[in-house]
């Protein structure tokens, strides 16, 4: 794609990166075949190619964003399926993230939307605040049909039936390996996950210890920054990311780290991009090193070789419907490891049709774009339930909440099944379903 940025414009690092990405695009349209919003809406401007044209026009002309441009960019899930499909290697993620930051500084949204975005940014990344909000949503949920605003209804519907108790495992501490030590790893405990489902971190710690890992929950770590990053709130996102970088690098220098383990794939995609986010910052070196240490839990488990469950284990042969989170398969290019781990452990793994398409969760997307999100959820549920699973496994808390809100099939994290297979307890979601 030909661009006409001036030399003065290209002195801005964000614009220079956008120029590189735009010039890599050859207009082929392969991305439209795998874009969920284009599949649902059928509008060229709701495809990556269409959004690229809108972003190019906005940035080259240095114009204030108009409502039409903002609408179509807001509708992007950032599922990154387009990056998997693109034959030219267009890094759409960096482009749309830059566009969102540009919009955030130069477009004045309606008051109600500004308030909603402010509330989400000040609630979701903070587990205690999020727990309070979930409690309020749980109380208000029976009255959701009386609320005319679809986004407020979506927030009430997101509240889980049971808000889990606070887990002390999420506090800063060190867990010794259960056997001979093999690795020393930091576990990113996340933010929303600590309020929505504490079973995931608990299972991760048990499993990693069982496999010989010393597990560190570092002092000072918190939200990865993804939730605010995708809203264009660059300052908030970078502040959260900087806290993690400092926490992990302090731990690495004090006792050494072989990896930073992440069991929420949406966080993993962002953490692995810290080097880019801080490329022009004094933290650049540490950011790149922290990003290089980051591993999805399935990547680490593949290196550690999880043993198979005993022949008489009650889970042997259990049929698992595997949901591939977009941030895992497209953002991190991890497609086979989770399925291979489950199969090797003794589960039967079934993958649904159109597994490349998003479930509609996408961070705050199901709250900000509830109508489109609901269509994508219904589509995903149909394909998952069609494989007749006894349990659905995923590697991202947002996907788990989205899918779990629409099916009676238990939904668990992949690591919970692997923990169970190797000596851990039955995943609570499965135990509750059997009760």
Helices and strands as residue ranges (DSSP letters): G 9-11, H 13-24, G 30-33, H 36-41, G 44-46, H 48-60, H 67-74, H 81-85, H 92-106, H 111-123, H 127-140, G 141-146, H 150-158, G 168-170, E 173-175, E 183-188, H 192-196, H 199-210, E 213-217, H 226-229, H 234-255, E 259-262, H 265-271, H 274-277, H 284-293, E 294-296, H 297-304, E 319-322, H 326-326, I 327-331, H 337-345, E 348-351, H 365-368, H 370-385, E 391-394, H 397-404, E 410-413, H 414-421, H 428-434
